[in-house]
């Protein structure tokens, strides 16, 4: 996967980064914590612009969240929870995760969307209660895009700094990148297996 992500960024440039960040919303083992630093590292070599890397990453991510926003808006709370019970394991999300996101959204509203786009593990799911609650699209986009851009800019800059100091970091840069990917894959598999077992027990 690491080679595929790197190859996509190198080959497609900005559209590749936007595509990867779009897919992150639907494939948890493909984290922004891997994508954006690699984009920043590429920018440090002069192949891409740091600001545009962060911007296109944010655009791709927000486009992905719009799908979840409209899913929540069209399905409503009850059907969303029922579908989560049935298919949520594929996204490593449970009914409790959605209910928790609903609670935080109902309590903090706009702030929940803004901060939710910065917190790993919550970033995509916060769009669902925004849709269920029928938050105005313009409001959702403003707070979602602002939080997302701050997140992508921070990760991009971290990768940029790594590239700028490559001689001092080359001995451990690649192992760290691989470790990030491995952690997210293990987390995803753990969540999938756990939720799959819970689903089977309920069906009995």
N, C-alpha and C positions, 0 to 999 in steps of 0.2 A: 504493500500500500504506500509506503514511504516513497518508493521509486515512482509510483504512479502520480502521487501528489506533486513531487518535484518535477516530473516530466510535463505534467499539465501546466504548471506555472511557467516553466522554461519555454514550452512550445507555444502556448496560447497567450501568455502574458496576462494583461488585465482581464480579458474575458474569462481566462482560465481560473483566475482567483475568484471572480464573481460566481462562476459555475460551482466551484468547490464550496464556497461559503453558502450558496443556495442549497447544495446537497447536504451540508452539515445539519440542516434542520430536519432531515429525514433519515439520516444514517449516523447515529451517535458515535460509532467508532472513528468517525472522520471529524476530529475536533478543530475548532478555530485556533486552539492553542498550538496546533501543529501547522496549519495552513498559513496563518498570517506572519508568524516569525520567518517561515521559509520565503514568503513574499518580501519581507523586509530584508532578508539576507541577499536576495536577488537584487533588490534596489541598491544595496551597498556596493555592488559591483558596477553600478552605473547602467544596468540593463533596463531598470524601471525607475519610476519616480516614487519616492516614499509616500508622499501625500496621496497620489493617485492609487497606489496599492491599497492604502487604508480606506480610501473612498470607494473603490470598486468592490472591495471586500464587504464594506458596510451595505452597499447597494444590493449585492447578491444575497446577503443575509436577510435584509429587510424584505426582499421579494419572497424569500422562503417563508418568512413569518406571516406574510399576507395570506398565504394559503391556509395556515392554521387559524388566522383571524376569521376568515370567511367560513371555515369549517365550523368554528364555534358559533358564529352568527347564524348559519343556516340550520345547524343541527339542534342547537339549544342544549341546555344543561343535561337533561335526562338522557337523550340519545347519545350525547358525547360520552357520558359515563358508561352507558351500556356498551358502546363500541370500544371504549378503553378496556373494559373487562374482557372483551373478546380478542382484541387485536393489539392492545397496548404493549404486550410483551415484546413485540417486534421492534418497538421504539424504546424499550427498557423503561416504560412508564406504567404506573399503576393508577387505579382509581383514587387512592389516597394522595398521589402526587397532583392529580387534577383538582381534587377537592381542596388541597392545601393552596394551590395557585389561585383558586376561586376565593378562598378566604383572604389571602393577602391582597388580591385585586380589590375586593369589596371594601377592604379596610383602608388601603392607601391609593387606589385608583391610578392616577397619572404617575405618581411616584413609583408605584409597583411596576409599571411598564418600563420606566426609565432605568430603575435599578435592576429589574429583572433581566434586562438585556446585557448587563455587565456580569451577572452572577452565573458561573458555570453550572450546568445541570438544570437551570431554570430558564435559560435564554429563549428557547423556542416555546416552551409550554405556557409562558405568561401571555402569549398571544391568544390562547384559547378562551380564557375568561374575559379578555377584552372584547372578543367577538360575541361571546354569550351575553355579555352585559350590553352589547350594542354601543360600545364606545364610538363616538364619531370617528370616521376614518382619518380625517385630517389630524385630529388630536392624537390618535394612535400612531400615525406616521411620524409626527413631530417628536414625540417622546421616545418612540422606538428607534428612530433613526439617530437621534442625538446620543442615546445610550450606546447604541451599536457602534457608532463612529468612534466614540471615546475608547471603546473596547478594542476595536480593530487597530486604531492608531497606536495604542499602548503596546499591543502585541507586535505590530509592524516595526515600531521603533526598537523594541527589544531585539528583534532579528537583525535590524539595521546595525545596531551597536555591536552585535556579535560579529557581523561581517566586517565592520570597521576595525575590529580587534582580533581578526582571524588568527594571526600568528601567535597570539597569547592564549587563544581558546581552542585551537584546532584539535588538541589532544582529547578534549572531553565534549566538544560541541555535538559531534555526531552521536556518541552514546546517550547524551541527554535527549536529543531529538527522538531517538529510537525508544528510549525509556518512556517518554510522554505517550507515544503511540501504543506501546505495550500496556501501559497502565489503563488507557481508555478502552482497549480491546478486552482486557481482563474484566474491567468494570462492566462493560456491556454484556459479556458472556455470563457473568455472575448474576446480573439483573434479569437477563433473559431466562436463565435456568430457574431462578427463584420464582419469577412470575409465572412461568410455564407450570411449575409444580403446584403453585397456589391455584391456578386455573383448573388443573386436573382434579384437585381435591374438591373444589366447588362443584364441578360437573358431576362428581359422584354423589 
